[in-house]
Amino acid sequence: MVEDDVQLKKFQKELSAGTVSLALLAVLARAGEPLYGYLIAKELERVGEGVLSGKQSALYPVLRNLEGAGLLESHVEPSSSGPPRRYYRINDRGLQVLAQWRQAWQATRDSVDSVLEGVPQ
């Protein structure tokens, strides 16, 4: 049974790694305003029903990669309750890529759902 748990965790980690960028872009597109890391993580946890939640620190490399790819913009603002915060917002290119990724996700999801159909639970 322990081996089953290990395999499930491994599968969840691999699945999450492939969907976090899509989910982050979607959260920022839904927000309609710049968000900093903690708020992004909380929103991801809330709308994702905890499935995509994880370590907040793991989001920052993905956010940096998305920004480096020209899909996000960021700026730093001082915070009255701690260190300065980096706010991220999705840009027009990010919205275009999000639309493409969403179509790819839906096609993949539909295909996998078709394969799983009829498999006993």
C-alpha positions in Angstrom: 0.0 0.0 0.0 2.9 2.3 0.7 4.2 1.8 -2.8 0.8 2.8 -4.2 1.0 6.0 -2.2 4.4 6.7 -3.6 3.2 6.1 -7.2 0.2 8.3 -6.6 2.3 11.2 -5.3 4.7 10.8 -8.2 1.9 10.9 -10.7 0.3 13.9 -9.0 3.7 15.7 -9.1 4.2 15.0 -12.8 0.7 16.0 -13.7 0.9 19.2 -11.7 4.3 20.1 -13.2 2.6 20.1 -16.6 -0.4 22.2 -15.6 0.9 24.9 -13.2 1.9 27.4 -15.9 -1.6 27.1 -17.4 -3.2 27.5 -14.1 -1.1 30.5 -13.2 -1.9 32.3 -16.4 -5.6 31.5 -15.8 -5.5 32.9 -12.3 -3.9 36.1 -13.4 -6.3 36.5 -16.4 -9.3 36.0 -14.0 -7.9 38.5 -11.5 -8.0 41.4 -13.9 -5.4 43.1 -11.7 -1.8 42.5 -10.7 -1.3 40.0 -7.8 1.7 39.1 -5.7 2.9 35.6 -5.0 1.0 34.9 -1.8 -2.3 36.1 -3.4 -1.7 34.0 -6.5 -1.1 30.9 -4.4 -4.2 31.5 -2.3 -6.4 32.1 -5.4 -4.9 29.0 -7.0 -5.8 27.0 -3.9 -9.3 28.5 -3.7 -10.4 28.1 -7.3 -8.4 24.8 -7.8 -10.1 23.3 -4.8 -6.7 22.5 -3.3 -5.6 20.1 -6.1 -3.0 22.5 -7.5 -1.9 23.9 -4.2 1.6 23.4 -3.1 4.5 25.2 -1.8 4.2 28.9 -2.5 7.9 29.1 -3.1 7.6 26.6 -6.0 5.4 29.2 -7.9 8.1 31.8 -8.1 10.4 30.0 -10.6 7.3 29.3 -12.8 6.3 33.0 -12.6 9.8 34.1 -13.5 9.8 31.7 -16.4 6.5 33.0 -17.7 7.8 36.5 -17.3 11.0 35.6 -19.1 8.9 34.1 -22.0 7.1 37.5 -22.3 3.8 36.3 -21.0 3.7 38.2 -17.8 4.9 41.6 -16.6 5.9 42.5 -13.0 6.7 45.4 -10.8 7.8 45.8 -7.2 5.8 47.8 -4.7 6.8 48.6 -1.1 4.7 46.8 1.6 3.8 48.3 5.0 3.8 44.8 6.5 7.1 43.4 5.4 9.5 43.3 2.4 8.5 44.8 -1.0 6.2 42.6 -3.1 6.5 41.7 -6.7 3.2 42.0 -8.5 2.5 40.0 -11.7 0.0 40.6 -14.4 -0.8 38.8 -17.6 -0.1 40.8 -20.8 -1.8 40.6 -24.2 0.7 37.9 -25.4 0.0 35.9 -22.3 -3.7 36.1 -23.0 -3.1 34.8 -26.5 -0.9 31.9 -25.3 -3.4 31.1 -22.5 -6.1 30.7 -25.2 -3.8 28.3 -27.1 -2.8 26.4 -24.0 -6.5 26.1 -23.0 -7.4 24.6 -26.3 -4.5 22.1 -26.0 -5.5 21.3 -22.4 -9.2 20.7 -23.4 -8.2 18.4 -26.3 -5.9 16.5 -24.1 -8.5 16.2 -21.3 -11.1 15.1 -23.7 -8.8 12.5 -25.2 -7.8 11.1 -21.9 -11.5 11.1 -20.7 -12.4 9.1 -23.8 -9.6 6.5 -23.1 -10.7 6.3 -19.4 -14.4 5.9 -20.3 -15.7 2.5 -19.4 -12.7 1.7 -17.1 -14.0 0.4 -13.8 -13.4 2.8 -10.9 
